[in-house]
Amino acid sequence: MFTTAYAMNASAGFQSSISDGSRTTLGKGQAVTYTNLPNQPVAIVVYNNTGNTTPFNVAYNNQKPQNYSVQSVQGQGFSLGLAYLIDPSVTKAFEITVSVPDQAQQNSSVDVYAVSLFLPLSGINNIQIPTNGNAVSFSGYSRAYATPDLAWYDLNINSTSTGLVGLFFEDSTITVVGINMPKESSAALKKVVINTSGSGVPDSNIAIVVESGNLYQNSIFGTSSQIVYSPVSPVNSVSDGSISLQKIS
């Protein structure tokens, strides 16, 4: 398959294959192929570990690799690197390869993992959200999930971190939530979410929400299916905030 062959061309000779979406670290000339992707929207999160802009490539479905670069957190000003969105139920591409090319700087380093209503199964901290209003804390590289019953719920995400970005998955919709950001950050926040015309995730399924305060609130209707919130923050973030669900009817 083209993606696998491309990944193995990395001069460092390192390629891994991961079937559960878990986090891995890539350096110059290294690649990872995520296999067995679920039939639902997936965010391939690429987080820069260095102070330099780092290039990376994405390849799937025998297509020519697509080239991107992820700024340092200091340069971008948000907690998010880049999130490449793909919906395998549309693309029929159930594996995707991410690589750092040979042209990258010698000390290049990115963390990569796959987030969805199902993934990752390991490699980041999975936290269950109770539906009784009790808040649970989240930290760097974590994923909070719940399966609310048929009822309305108040969703609250609270954070005192400046410029925190998180991904909220519900059915086929992904909401990119920015907390403690100026309202004018909305346009800039869109640039860190990649949904190409062939990725299977249309613009209509992506929402961008920016809160200038430290609280994001929304009402959601539970359908006995899973919802997921994943803050995208450095692994050394001890406590980024909390999330809660309270049944209201």
N, C-alpha and C positions, 0 to 999 in steps of 0.2 A: 504494500500500500504506500502511496506517495508520502503521506505524512510521516510514517515510520521511517522510510528511507531517508527523508529529509532530515529528520531528527538525528539519525545516526551519522550524518555527515559532519556533525560538530567535531571540531578538531580535538577537543579534549577527550573524545571517545566516551563520554558519559551520556547515557540515556536511561531513564527509568520509565516504567509503565505502572500506573496507579489506577486501581479499579474502584476505589471508595471515595475519591475526591479529596483525599487528605493532603495536608500541606507539605511542600518540599521546597528546598532552596536551590536555586540555579545560579551558577557563575558563568563567566565567559565561555562560550562554546558548548554549553550544556543544554539538555532538553528533557522534557517530560511529556509523555502521552497519557492523557486521561481516557480510560476506556470504560465501557459499560455505562455511558451517560444515560440518565433517565429520560423518559418521554415527557419532559416538562422544561420550562425555562431554567437555564443554568447561568450563573455568573462566574466566569473565570477571573479571579481576582489576582492582580499582579501588584505586589507591594515592594517599593524600592527600599533596600537596606542601606544605601549609601547617600552621600551628599552630592552625587553627580547624576545628571540625566542618563538613563540607561535604556538602550534599545532592546526590544524583544519582538519576536515573530509569532504569528498564529497561523496554523495550517490545518485544514480538514477537508473532507470530501474531494480529495485529489485536486484541490485548487492550489494555485500558486500561493506561497506564503505571503501573508499580509504583514506589513512592517509598521511598528508603532514605537513610541518611546514613553517612558514614565519618568516624570520629574521627581526630584527629591521632595520629601515632605516639606522641607524648609522652603524650597522654591515654589511649591504649589500652594501651600498655606492650608491644606485640608488634611484630614487623617487618611484620605483615600488615595491610593495610587491610581490604577485604572481597573475597570471592570468590563471585560469583554462578554457581552450577552449572546447566548446562542440557545435556540430551542430545537433539540434533536427530533421532537415530534414533527417538525416542519422540514428541517434540513435532511433528516434521515442520516445524519452524521453522528454516530454514537461513540466516536472518539475524536479527540482534538489534541494537537501537539503545540506546546509552547516552548520556545527556545530563546536563549540569549546568544546572539550571533558572535562570530569571531571578531567582528569589528568593534565590539564593546571594549571599554577600558579594562585593564588587567584586574582591578579590584571589584569589578561589577558583581552585584549580588541582588537577586530579587527572591522574594517568597511568593509562591503560587499555590492556590487551592481553589476548589470548585464548591460553590454554594448554591443550593436549591432547596426545594421543599423536602428533599430526600438526602442531599449531601451537605457536608462531608460526614462520613461515619466515624472518622478518627482524625487526629492531627490538629484539631482545635477543640476547645471546650464546649460540649453540648449541654445546654441548660434547659430544663423543662419549666415553662411558665405556668403557675397555678392560675385557675380561673376564678379565684375568690377575692381578687384585688390585692393580694400580697405581692409585693414587689420582689424581684430577684435581680441581683447585681450582675453586670456583664463587664468583661475586661477585654484586653487585646486578644485577637484571634479567638473569638467565641461565636456561638450560634445559639439563639434562644428560640424555642419552639413550643407550640401548644396545638391541641386539637379541640377547639371550642364546640360545644353542642349547638343545636339550633336555637339561637337566641341572640339578642343584641348585647354587645360588650363595649365598655370604654377601654380604649387602648391608650396607655400613657408611657412615653419614653422620656426619661429625665436624665440630663447630663450637665455637669458643670465644666466639662472639657470644651475648650475653644475650638470651633471648627470641626466638630465630630460629624462624620458621615457614616450612615448605615443603610443597609439594603433590607427592605421589608417585602417579603414574598407572600402573595395571596392569590390563589388560583393561577391564572396566567399573567397576572400583573406584578410588576416590580416597582415599588416606590423608593426613590432615592431620597433619604431624609437627611437634611443638614440642620444641625442644632448649634446654637450660639454662633450664628453667622449673620453678617449684614444681609438685608433683603436683596441687595444688588448682586449677591453671590450666585443667584439662581442660574444665570447664563453661563458663568464659569463652571458651575457644578455639572452642567450638561456635557462639558467637554471631557469629563473623566469617565463617562459611560459610553461604551462603544457598541452600537448596534448597526452593523452594516446591512446593506440591502439584502444580502443573502443569508443573514444570520437567523432568520425566522422569527425575530422579535420585533414587531412593528413599533413605531413611535407611540401609537395609541395605547400600547401596553406598558409604557414607561411613564411614571409620574415623578416630577421633581418638586420637593417641598423644602422650603427654607424657613427655619424659625430663628428669629433674632434673640429670643430668650432661651432658657434652658429646658423647655418642656415642649414636646410634641404630643398632641392629643388628637384622637380620631375615634369615631364610632364604627365598629365593624359588626357584620352579621356572621355568626358561626354557622358553618355548614357541615359540621362533623368531619372536616378535612383539615389538614395541617396548615398552619401559618408559621412563618419563620422571620426572625429579625437577626441580622448579622452586622454588628459594628465592624468597620474595617479600620483597625488601629494596630500600632506596633505590639508585638508579642509582650514587650515589657511593660505595657500599660496595666497597672494593677487593678484600677477601678475606674471605668469610663462613665458609668451611670447605672440606671436600673430601668426595668420594664415591668409593667403590670397589666393584667386583664381583669375587669370587674363586670360581672353580668348585671345588666340593667333591666332585663325583661325576660 
